[in-house]
Amino acid sequence: MAIEPSIALSRVGEGLITLVDSSVVLDIVTEDPLWATWSEDALSRARDDGAIVINPIVYAEVSVGFDRIEDLDDALPVEDFQREELPFEAGFIAGKAFLTYRRRGGGKRAPLPDFYIGAHAAVRRYRLLTRDVARYRTYFPTVDLITPESAWRSSHYKDE
């Protein structure tokens, strides 16, 4: 099921806009031994391409690792991470994708937030920087994913 737009990627000025999934931010702030280096490099490259965006769900998921909001805001400075509200259309698409997931046997405890993040990227036509490939690829096939398996394809990066 793909109830989502399929139009060219959104751009800001001459750059692309990338929504960053919490998995990537958490890799960096927790200094994950397996993924921190990849996530830092991927985030840096995406930033070189244009704007970096997070939404309230990403903000909330990352917040669990912080005791104070000031520390969270230091880790996600507004100069680097543009904050954007969730579009209402994303709620509709997230709900439909989640319904399809459930009908295919997905568990009730599956994180609905992932569906909101994927729907946000789909509605706004943003790229999505994530390590969580399967669910996004399955339920949001028109979203351009930047993942460890994308291996810096030339479609993402002009200089490679």
N, C-alpha and C positions, 0 to 999 in steps of 0.2 A: 504494500500500500504506500503510495506516495502522494499525499494531499499537500503539495507544497509548490511554490513557484519554481520555474526553471528558466530564469533569465540571467543575463551576464552578472558577474560579481560586482558588488558595490565598491566604489572607489572614493577616496578623499583626495582632492587635488589630483596628483598623478599617481598616488599610491593606493594599494589595496587595503581594505579594512578586514581585520582578523579578530574574531571573537576567541578569547582564550578560555579553555576549559579549566576547571579547578584542579584536575589531575596534574596539569603542567605547573601551575603555581605552587601546589603542594609539594611537588618534587623539589622545587627550588628552595622554598622556605624551610622544608624539613631536611634539606641536604641529603635526599635519598641517594644511597650509594650506587644504585643501579641506574637511576634515571635523571639525576640532577644535571649532569653535564649535557645530555641530549636536550633536556627541557630548556636550560639556559641558552644553548646555541639556537634552538628553534625559536624561542621567544625573541632573541636578538635579531635573527634574520627576519622574522615577521615585523618587528618594529622598524627595521630598515626599509621594508616594503611599504609601510604606511601606518595607519592608526591601529592601536591595540584597544580592544573593548572588553569590558566585563559587565555582567548584569547582577542584579541583587541575589540571584541564586548562587552564582560563582562566589560572590562576596560572602554569603552565608556559609557555604561549604568550606571556604578557606578560614573563616573566623573561628572554627572549632579549635584551631591550634594556637589561639591567642587568648590571653586573659583580659587584655584591655583593648578597646577600640582604637586607641591612639597607636598601639603597636601594629595592629592590622593595617591601619591607614599608612603607617610608615612602610610596611611591606608592599602595599599596593598604592603607591603615590599617584595622585590624580594627574600629574604631569606625564606619567607613563601609561596609566590604565584609565582610559575614558570610561566613565560610568554611564550606563544606559539602562533605562527602564525596559521592562519586557513589553513588547507590543501585544495588544489584546489578540490579534490574529494568531500570534504564537501560542496562546493558550488553547485556541481551537485546534490548531494543528497538533500540539502536544497531546491533547486529549484523544484525538483520533488515532494518533500513532500508538499511544499507550493502550487504547482499546484493541487495536490490532495485535499488539504484543500479548495482551491477556488472552485473546482468542486463540493465539498460537501456542498457548500453554505457559506463558510467562508468569512468574510468581507475583503475588500481590505485593510483596515487599520490594519489588524492583523499584529502583529510584526514579520516580516521576521527574525529579529535577533534570535528569539527563535528557528527557524528552523535551522539557522546556528549553534547555540550552540548544539542542538540535533545531527545534522549531524557530527559536530566535535567529539563529544563523540562516535558516531557510527563508524566513520572511524578509529579513534585511539583505539577503544575498551576500552574507559575509563568508569568508573562509573560516574554518574552525580548526584551531590548533589544539590537538588532543592526543592522548595515548589510548583512549578507549574507542577503538575502531569499530568493532562489530555492530554495536547497537546503532551508532550514527550512520554507518554505511547501509545497514538494513532498512532503517526507518526514515532516513533523510538522504536518499541517494543523489539528490541534486546538489547537496552541500559539498563544496570543495574542501576536503580534509587534508590537513598537514599532520602527518603521523610519522612514527618511526619507520614504518614500512614504505612511506612515500619516497624515501631516499633522496630528498631534495630534487625532485623532478624539475626539469627546466620550466614547466608550466607555473611553478611557484616562484622560481628565482631566475631572473634574467641573466645574471652573471655566471651561471654554471652551465 
